[in-house]
Amino acid sequence: MPIRSLAVFCGSKYGNNPVFIEHTKKLGELMAINKVTLVYGGGNVGIMGVIADEVMKHGGHVIGVIPEVLVAWERQHTSISELYVVEDMHSRKKKMYDLCDAAVILPGGFGTLDEMFEMITWNQLSIHDKTIFILNSDGFYDHLVAHIRKMQDEKFLYEAAQERLIVIDNPEDLLRYF
């Protein structure tokens, strides 16, 4: 089944590698051109703001989901198609999962990893069965992917990680799933 809505989990900062922004912009363009709705954290800063801006720039549909605390900090994006304001971070993740067909993890910090690991855990517990992609821009997630392999090799995972977690190196690698 083709992906029609994609949750993008990513940083609220830009990082220091220009490839992160390049890949984010390319992903946004590809999503819009292929009519894949962006579901994301609703922010206007960092890579989060870049992905939303790029999808909108190319005529795509963007759904943001932001917790009340970040609205109070004026971090919400005001130029997107739809914005849901939810009570807390957990409600944000749940709403994003409900709205998407699959998810992709872009470079980010602790929040991005929290979102990724919760989604993987929910897969493992059969709460949902959505495919999760890691966009390994310029090797950003090499160490994490190696650690996930280590968890698998040491028999801490219930299934092969590749069953639900697909590592890609370029945004174009997602095209076959659209």
C-alpha positions, 0 to 999 in steps of 0.5 A: 500500500503506498504511503499517503501521509508521512510523519517526519520526526526531526530536530528543532535545530538545524545541525551543523551539516548542510546535508541535513537541510539539503536532504530535508528540502528534497524530502519536502519537495518529493512529498509535495510532488507525490501528494504525500501529506506531511505530519510533523511536530508543528514547529517553525524552527530548525529542520522541523520548520524547513520540512513544513516550509518546503512541502508548502512551497511545492503546494503540498498539505502539512498537518502539524501537531504541537503541545500546548507548552510549545504554543506558549513559547510561540514555536508553532508554525502559522503558515501550514494547512492544519495545526492540532494543539494537544495537551502534552508530548505524549498526546502529540506522538499519539496523534501523529501516529494516528494521522500517518501511514509511515514515519521517517526519522531525520537528524535530530536530538533527544526528542527525535530519538524519543519519538523514534523509539516509542514508535518502534516499541509500539510496533513491537507491541503490535499497537500499530504496524507502520513502517519506520524509515531512518534517513541516515543523512551523511551517516548521522545515524551510523552509530545508532544503526550499529547499536540496533544491530548489536541489540539484535545480535545479543537477542534483545529484540523480538524480531529482526530490526529490518522488519519494521525499520528501513535505513535509507541514505537519500530522500529519493530512496523513499520514492518507491514507497510513495 
